[in-house]
Each structure stands twice: as C-alpha cells, then as structure tokens.
Amino acid sequence: MITRGRRIAIVCQPWDNVASQSDNSIVVIAYQLARHLASDWHVTIYGRRGSGLKRCEIDDNIIEFKRFKVFHKPQALIERLLSFLACYTKRRINYMLSIRYHLFYALRVALSIRALKCDVVLVHNFLQFASVIKLFNPTATICLSMHCEWLTQFATAANERRLRAIDLITGCSDYITEGIKTRFPTIAARCHTVHDGVDTDRFCPASDVPALNGGPARLLYVGRLSPEKGVHVLIQAFKILAENRPTLQLDLVGGAYTQRYLYLAPDPNDQAIASLEPFYGKQLSDMVRRQLILRGRSYAVDLAAEAAGDERIVFHDPVPQTETIDFYRRATVLVFPSVWNEPSGLPTFESQACGLPVVSTYSGGIPEYVEDRRTGILVARGDAKELAMAISRVIDDPALARAMGEAGRQRVLERFTWEASARHLADLIESLSPADGGQSNLLKRAARGTSDQEVR
C-alpha cells in the first residue's frame, strides 16, 4: 500500500484550464485519477489559470488546484511562423517537444513542485516539461503519461536522452505504449499501459431508450469536429442510410477545429490519412487560408456543405463532459469514425458505460476499448459505405443493439473504471519505490535495456 501523506503532482498541458468540471479530456483524466489517488496521497493538479479561475483552490477538501497565467500571444506568433514553414514543406516541425515551448510555464510548475516537496510527479504529454521538473526536483519520481503519438512522431536524439531520465512512461493504450517501446527499445522496460477510465456511477444507462422502443433511430457523434476525426465520412454514411430511412437523425456534438501541419500532417504512406489532404489545402495559399486564417471554420464550412441543408443533421455546440450523458442516453448508437490512429477515444467507452453500442474504426487504440462484434462494430478507416453498413446492422436490429449495449456496460465495469486505472498507476509507481531505498528491478532492467525474459 502507498503510504498516506506522500505528495503527488499532476501536470496538465499549458492550455488546460484545470477544474473539477471540464470538457477537456486531459483535465478529465487528471481530475479522475486525482480523486482516486487522494485517499493515499496529497494531490496537486497544475494547469492554466483561465478567466474566472482562482490561482489556488481546494476541491472537496482533497484535491488542490494550482493555476498559472500562460502567455499565449508570443507563443502564438512563433507557432504561426512555424506553421507557415510547415505548410511550405508539408511536414511536421518538432516544436511541441522543444525546450522553448512554454518554458516559462514549465519553470513555474517545477519551482512550485520543489516548494511543495512532491514525491511523485505525473506529467501529461510534454517530455520537456518532465525534464525541467526533474532538473529542479532530482529526488522526485517522474512519470510521463502519453495520450498522443508525439514521442514517436518527434523522435530525436535529444528526446531519447530526456527519456532516459524519466522513471516511468505510460500510454493510454497498448497502441501508444508499443509504439514508444519499438522506437526507444532502451527504455522499453519502463513503458506500461494505463488505460483511461470512466465514471460508471455518472455514466450509466437510462431506464428507457426511445430509439430502442419504436422511436426514430438517432446516430450520435461526440468529439471535436476536425478532419482526422472523420466527421465528413459519417455525414456521407448518413446520406446513404437516410435514403430509405426518412426519420433517421444525426447529432454532432463538438466544436469545429483544424489541426495545422505543424502538429498533424497527412501521411502519404497511409491511404486513409492521406485522403484528408483536401481539408488542409493542396497549394500553399490554400493551406495558409485553411490552416492559419480560417482554422476550424474551414472544416465547419466543409461539413455544412456536406450536410447540404438536411435538417436531420444537427450540429450542437461543445458541452461539458457530464452533459454528454443525456446525448448518450437518447441515442441509438455512437458513431466514432476516426480516420487517423486514435490514441484511445474517450467517447467510445463513456458511451458504452451508458449502455450504448458503438460503431467505430480499426484506428489506433480503439480496438482495445471497443470489442468488435460484441460491444460494437469496427470498420476500415475512411470507408463511408462500410461505415453505413455497420450502422445499419445496429439500428435495424434493436435486439442486437441492446445486447451490444449491455455487453459494453459490463466490459467497462470490468476493465475501464477510474478505480482500476488509478490502482494500476499506483502499483506501477510503488514498484519504483522499493522499501530498501535502492533502485527497483524495473528501473535496473530499463537502464540495461533488457526484459525479464532476456535476463532468464
């Protein structure tokens, strides 16, 4: 058991307004882990101080929030210049994991953690933040929690050196974890998967689902409306289905956004992702207009044109995470048509917790969260016809939809609760702190780049 009274800091991204209620997935993850670690730890969550938020705050007398003002304007200017260069070269630029990226934020967090004398620090996504924090807190156990592919996308010699100083690296799916292990074999023994979870008390089925009891079928998408999420593919699939289903409805919940080439460039070696190029622009002038001037509005216009004025397709503004529950409970099926390789896909298991079947794609970590043919149906990325066929199987067979929803709820209860996620993370942290004060076997093997099997 972890000794009560030890201090753990959870460091969110510099744009994350940290609070107990949020629609930001990283903040949700940080807060839920904090809630379930707080019985054994003093927990402090670090993030951005947004409008109306206090610099310091205690939530329910168990979780401390520490917030800093983040200076986005100088950073935004640099990003726009680099984004122009990325458009010109049609390549990502390694700036997200540069030591210069929001260095002032990293320094303030590192000094605050030193003042609190935290024993463990969990940093979300930003390797260079973890390195700065380690510099000022050399005796602290530093954990890096990855919810994206930045480590493999921006693999450099400098980042590999930084990783060697990190005590534990976790991925939100085996897809993320195995990618890191493959790219950095010398630190593979330190890499482990800690799946995301869901609050199964809040996210639970409704007593009555109209669509499963004779009401019109409702398709639901929850997430940002951006090209890599494949919302345009969903609208194309809806059109196919709606030809002979006049009462079919589609709810799209989320804000429009377009990633810039600085962060996400279509991979010409991946046919599905390469198909997204028109949404980013083909000529330099069009790329600049779409990515830097219009940004999310460009994809919103594309989706509006794709919807072609069909009143059955309803665009909803982003809502806080807890308000998505009502959408899940009214829907017949969640459709999550990711075209890129999704790290995990939070809505897929939130919806399953609500007893909702899922139609999604063979994308990244999604097959770990959605069991094909049991809790949902998975199809090829970017294929509107195959997506439409999968959706039709579910909405035309209420018994199948109900069985998948029940199986999904049960699977979430067994594997994807926040209690299970926090317990697994705590066990991994504890394995790094042996009672004799010496280096654990886990870290010794990691330093040598060997596994248990190789030792034997």
C-alpha positions in Angstrom: 0.0 0.0 0.0 1.1 3.6 -0.7 1.9 5.5 2.5 -0.7 8.1 3.2 0.7 11.7 3.3 3.0 11.4 0.3 2.6 14.2 -2.3 1.9 13.7 -6.0 1.7 16.5 -8.6 -0.3 16.0 -11.8 0.9 18.5 -14.5 -1.6 19.3 -17.3 -0.9 21.0 -20.6 -0.3 24.7 -20.7 -3.6 25.4 -22.4 -5.7 23.3 -20.0 -7.9 25.3 -17.7 -7.9 22.8 -14.7 -11.1 22.5 -12.7 -13.4 19.7 -11.4 -15.8 20.2 -14.3 -14.3 20.3 -17.8 -14.9 19.1 -21.4 -11.1 18.8 -21.9 -10.1 15.1 -22.0 -6.7 15.6 -20.3 -8.3 17.6 -17.5 -10.9 15.0 -17.0 -8.3 12.3 -16.9 -6.1 14.2 -14.4 -9.1 15.0 -12.1 -10.5 11.5 -12.1 -7.0 10.0 -11.3 -6.6 12.6 -8.6 -10.0 11.7 -7.0 -9.0 8.0 -6.7 -5.4 8.7 -5.6 -6.4 11.2 -2.9 -7.2 8.6 -0.2 -3.4 7.8 -0.1 -1.8 10.9 -1.5 -1.8 14.7 -1.1 -2.7 15.6 -4.8 -2.0 18.8 -6.6 -3.1 19.5 -10.1 -1.3 22.1 -12.2 -2.6 23.9 -15.2 -3.6 27.2 -16.8 -5.4 29.9 -14.9 -8.3 30.7 -17.2 -10.8 33.5 -16.9 -12.7 33.4 -13.6 -10.5 30.8 -12.0 -8.6 31.3 -8.8 -4.8 30.9 -8.6 -5.2 28.3 -5.9 -8.2 26.3 -4.9 -9.1 23.1 -2.9 -11.8 20.8 -4.3 -13.8 18.9 -1.8 -11.0 19.3 0.7 -9.0 16.6 -1.0 -7.5 18.0 -4.3 -5.5 21.1 -4.7 -5.5 23.1 -7.9 -2.6 25.4 -8.7 -3.0 27.6 -11.8 -0.6 29.9 -13.6 -1.2 32.6 -16.2 0.1 31.3 -19.5 1.4 33.8 -22.1 -0.1 32.6 -25.3 0.5 35.6 -27.6 4.3 35.4 -28.0 3.9 31.6 -28.4 1.1 32.0 -30.9 3.3 34.3 -33.1 6.1 31.7 -33.2 3.6 28.9 -33.9 2.1 30.9 -36.9 5.6 31.4 -38.4 6.5 27.8 -38.0 3.0 26.7 -39.3 3.7 28.7 -42.5 7.0 26.8 -42.8 5.3 23.5 -42.1 2.8 24.3 -44.9 5.6 25.2 -47.3 7.4 21.9 -46.6 4.2 19.8 -45.9 5.9 18.3 -42.9 5.6 18.5 -39.1 8.1 20.6 -37.3 9.4 19.4 -33.9 8.3 22.4 -31.8 5.8 20.8 -29.5 8.5 19.0 -27.6 11.1 21.7 -27.9 12.5 23.0 -24.7 11.5 26.5 -25.8 7.8 25.6 -26.0 6.1 27.2 -22.9 9.3 27.1 -21.0 8.1 29.8 -18.5 5.1 27.6 -17.6 7.4 24.5 -17.1 9.7 26.6 -14.9 7.0 27.9 -12.7 5.5 24.5 -12.2 8.9 23.0 -11.5 9.7 25.6 -8.8 6.2 25.2 -7.2 6.7 21.4 -7.1 10.1 21.9 -5.4 8.5 24.2 -2.8 5.8 21.5 -2.0 8.5 18.8 -1.9 6.4 16.4 -4.0 7.5 12.7 -4.0 5.9 11.9 -7.4 5.2 14.0 -10.5 2.9 12.8 -13.3 3.3 14.9 -16.5 0.8 14.7 -19.3 2.3 14.5 -22.8 5.1 17.0 -22.6 8.5 15.3 -22.2 10.4 18.5 -22.0 8.3 19.7 -19.0 9.1 16.4 -17.3 12.8 17.1 -17.9 12.7 20.6 -16.5 10.8 19.4 -13.4 13.4 16.6 -12.9 16.2 19.2 -13.1 14.7 21.1 -10.1 13.4 18.0 -8.3 16.1 15.4 -8.7 14.8 13.1 -5.9 11.2 13.1 -7.2 9.9 10.1 -9.2 8.9 11.5 -12.6 6.2 9.8 -14.7 5.3 10.8 -18.2 1.7 10.0 -19.3 1.3 9.9 -23.1 -2.1 10.4 -24.7 -0.8 11.0 -28.2 2.0 9.9 -30.5 4.3 12.9 -30.1 7.2 10.7 -28.7 7.3 8.7 -31.9 6.3 11.5 -34.3 9.0 13.8 -32.9 11.7 11.2 -32.1 15.0 12.9 -31.8 18.3 12.1 -30.1 17.7 14.9 -27.6 14.3 13.4 -26.7 15.8 10.0 -26.3 18.3 11.4 -23.8 15.5 13.1 -21.9 13.5 9.8 -21.8 16.4 8.0 -20.1 15.9 10.3 -17.1 12.2 9.6 -16.8 11.3 6.9 -14.2 8.0 5.7 -15.8 6.3 6.2 -19.1 2.7 5.2 -19.5 0.5 5.1 -22.6 -3.3 5.4 -22.7 -3.4 2.3 -24.9 -1.2 -0.6 -26.0 -1.1 1.1 -29.4 0.7 4.1 -27.9 2.8 2.1 -25.5 4.1 -0.4 -28.0 4.9 2.4 -30.4 7.2 4.0 -27.8 8.8 0.7 -26.9 9.6 0.0 -30.6 11.0 3.4 -31.2 13.0 3.6 -27.9 14.0 0.0 -27.1 16.5 1.1 -24.4 13.7 2.4 -22.2 11.1 -0.3 -23.1 11.0 -1.8 -19.6 9.8 1.5 -18.2 6.9 1.7 -20.6 3.4 0.4 -19.4 -0.2 0.9 -20.5 -2.6 2.6 -18.1 -6.0 2.6 -19.9 -8.3 5.6 -19.4 -11.4 5.1 -17.4 -15.0 6.4 -17.0 -17.1 7.4 -14.0 -19.6 4.5 -14.1 -21.8 6.0 -11.4 -22.5 9.1 -13.6 -22.2 7.4 -17.0 -24.9 4.8 -16.7 -27.9 3.6 -18.9 -31.2 5.3 -18.9 -34.3 3.3 -17.9 -35.8 3.9 -21.3 -34.2 4.4 -24.7 -36.8 5.8 -27.2 -34.9 4.6 -30.3 -34.9 1.0 -29.0 -38.6 1.1 -28.2 -40.1 2.2 -31.5 -38.8 5.8 -31.7 -36.7 7.2 -34.5 -33.1 6.0 -34.7 -30.6 8.6 -33.6 -26.9 8.5 -34.6 -24.5 10.3 -32.3 -21.0 11.7 -32.6 -19.2 13.3 -29.7 -15.8 15.0 -30.1 -14.1 17.8 -31.9 -15.2 18.3 -35.4 -11.9 18.1 -37.2 -10.8 16.2 -40.4 -8.8 13.4 -38.7 -12.0 12.5 -36.7 -13.7 11.6 -39.9 -17.0 13.5 -39.3 -17.3 14.1 -43.1 -17.2 10.3 -43.6 -20.0 10.0 -41.0 -22.2 12.5 -42.9 -21.6 10.6 -46.2 -22.6 7.4 -44.4 -25.7 9.1 -43.0 -26.8 10.2 -46.5 -26.5 6.6 -47.7 -28.6 5.4 -44.8 -31.2 8.2 -44.9 -32.2 7.4 -48.5 -34.7 4.8 -47.2 -34.9 5.9 -43.5 -36.7 9.3 -43.5 -36.9 9.5 -39.7 -33.1 8.9 -39.1 -31.4 11.6 -37.2 -27.7 12.6 -36.6 -26.4 14.6 -33.7 -22.9 16.0 -33.9 -21.6 17.3 -30.6 -18.4 19.3 -30.5 -16.6 22.4 -31.8 -15.0 22.7 -35.2 -11.2 22.7 -35.3 -8.5 22.0 -37.9 -5.1 20.8 -36.8 -2.2 22.6 -38.5 0.6 20.8 -40.4 2.8 21.9 -37.5 1.1 19.2 -35.4 -0.7 16.9 -37.8 0.3 16.4 -41.5 -1.4 13.8 -43.7 0.8 10.8 -44.1 1.2 9.9 -47.8 2.0 6.3 -46.7 -1.4 5.9 -45.0 -4.1 6.0 -47.6 -6.9 6.9 -45.1 -5.0 9.8 -43.6 -3.7 10.9 -47.0 -7.3 11.3 -48.1 -7.6 14.3 -45.6 -5.3 16.5 -47.7 -8.1 18.5 -49.3 -9.3 19.7 -45.9 -5.8 21.2 -45.2 -5.3 22.6 -48.7 -3.1 21.5 -51.6 -1.5 24.7 -52.8 0.5 26.9 -50.3 -2.1 29.7 -50.5 -5.0 27.4 -49.8 -3.1 25.7 -46.9 -2.4 29.1 -45.3 -6.0 30.2 -45.8 -7.5 26.9 -44.3 -5.0 26.3 -41.5 -3.9 29.8 -40.4 -6.7 32.2 -41.4 -9.9 30.2 -41.2 -8.6 27.4 -39.0 -11.6 25.4 -37.6 -14.1 27.4 -39.7 -12.8 25.9 -42.9 -13.8 22.4 -41.8 -17.1 23.7 -40.5 -17.9 25.1 -43.9 -16.9 21.7 -45.5 -19.2 19.9 -43.1 -22.1 22.3 -43.7 -21.7 21.8 -47.5 -21.6 18.0 -46.9 -24.8 18.2 -44.8 -26.4 20.1 -47.7 -29.1 21.7 -45.5 -30.5 18.3 -44.2 -32.4 19.3 -41.1 -32.0 15.8 -39.7 -28.3 16.5 -39.2 -28.0 18.7 -36.1 -24.8 20.5 -35.1 -24.5 21.1 -31.3 -22.0 23.3 -29.6 -19.4 21.7 -27.3 -20.8 20.8 -23.9 -19.2 19.9 -20.6 -18.3 16.2 -20.3 -21.1 15.4 -17.8 -23.7 16.9 -20.2 -22.8 14.4 -22.8 -24.6 11.7 -20.7 -28.0 12.9 -21.9 -26.9 12.7 -25.5 -25.7 9.1 -24.9 -28.9 8.1 -23.3 -31.1 9.5 -26.2 -29.0 7.9 -28.9 -29.3 4.5 -30.7 -25.6 4.2 -31.5 -22.5 6.2 -31.0 -20.5 6.5 -34.3 -16.9 7.4 -33.9 -15.4 7.4 -37.4 -11.8 8.3 -36.8 -9.6 8.4 -39.9 -6.3 8.9 -38.0 -5.0 6.4 -35.4 -6.9 7.4 -32.3 -4.9 7.1 -29.1 -7.9 5.9 -27.1 -11.2 7.7 -27.9 -12.8 8.7 -24.6 -16.4 8.9 -26.0 -16.3 5.2 -27.1 -16.1 3.9 -23.5 -18.2 6.7 -22.0 -21.0 5.7 -24.3 -20.5 2.0 -23.5 -20.8 2.8 -19.8 -24.2 4.3 -20.7 -25.2 1.0 -22.4 -24.8 2.4 -26.0 -23.4 0.2 -28.8 -20.5 1.7 -30.8 -19.7 1.8 -34.4 -16.1 2.9 -34.9 -13.0 2.1 -37.0 -9.9 0.0 -36.7 -8.0 3.0 -35.5 -5.0 3.1 -33.1 -6.2 2.1 -29.6 -9.9 1.9 -30.3 -10.0 -1.9 -30.7 -8.7 -2.1 -27.1 -11.7 -0.2 -25.9 -14.4 -1.5 -28.3 -14.7 -5.2 -28.8 -15.7 -5.9 -32.4 -18.9 -7.8 -32.8 -19.5 -7.9 -29.1 -19.8 -4.3 -27.8 -19.8 -2.7 -31.2 -18.7 -3.0 -34.8 -15.4 -1.8 -36.2 -14.8 -1.0 -39.9 -12.0 0.3 -42.1 -10.9 3.9 -41.7 -12.3 6.4 -44.2 -14.8 4.0 -45.8 -18.3 5.6 -45.8 -20.1 2.6 -47.4 -18.7 0.1 -44.9 -19.5 2.6 -42.1 -23.1 2.8 -43.3 -23.5 -1.0 -43.5 -22.2 -1.3 -39.9 -24.6 1.3 -38.6 -27.5 -0.3 -40.4 -26.8 -3.6 -38.7 -27.2 -2.0 -35.3 -30.1 0.4 -35.9 -32.1 -2.2 -37.8 -31.8 -4.8 -35.1 -32.9 -3.5 -31.7 -32.1 -6.8 -30.0 -28.5 -6.7 -31.3 -28.2 -3.0 -30.3 -29.4 -3.8 -26.8 -27.1 -6.9 -26.4 -24.1 -4.8 -27.5 -25.0 -2.0 -25.1 -25.3 -4.4 -22.2 -22.0 -6.1 -23.1 -20.3 -2.8 -23.4 -21.5 -1.6 -20.0 -20.3 -4.9 -18.4 -16.9 -4.6 -20.1 -16.4 -1.1 -18.9 -17.3 -2.1 -15.3 -14.7 -4.9 -15.6 -11.8 -3.1 -17.3 -12.2 0.6 -17.7 -13.2 2.2 -14.4 -11.2 5.1 -12.9 -10.6 3.0 -9.8 -8.9 0.3 -11.9 -6.8 3.0 -13.8 -5.7 4.7 -10.6 -4.9 1.4 -8.8 -2.8 0.2 -11.8 -0.9 3.6 -11.9 -0.3 3.5 -8.1 1.0 -0.1 -8.3 3.5 1.0 -11.1 4.6 4.0 -9.0 5.0 1.8 -5.9 7.2 -0.6 -7.9 9.6 2.2 -8.4 10.0 2.8 -4.7 11.3 -0.4 -3.0 11.4 -0.4 0.7 15.2 -0.7 0.8 15.6 2.6 -0.9 17.6 1.1 -3.8 16.8 1.2 -7.4 14.0 -1.2 -8.3 14.4 -4.2 -10.6 12.1 -2.4 -13.1 14.5 0.5 -13.4 17.6 -1.6 -13.3 16.3 -3.6 -16.3 15.2 -0.4 -18.1 18.7 1.1 -17.6 20.2 -2.0 -19.3 17.5 -2.2 -21.9 16.6 -5.8 -21.0 13.5 -7.6 -20.1 12.7 -10.4 -17.6 12.7 -12.9 -20.5 16.1 -11.7 -21.7 17.5 -12.0 -18.2 16.3 -15.6 -18.0 
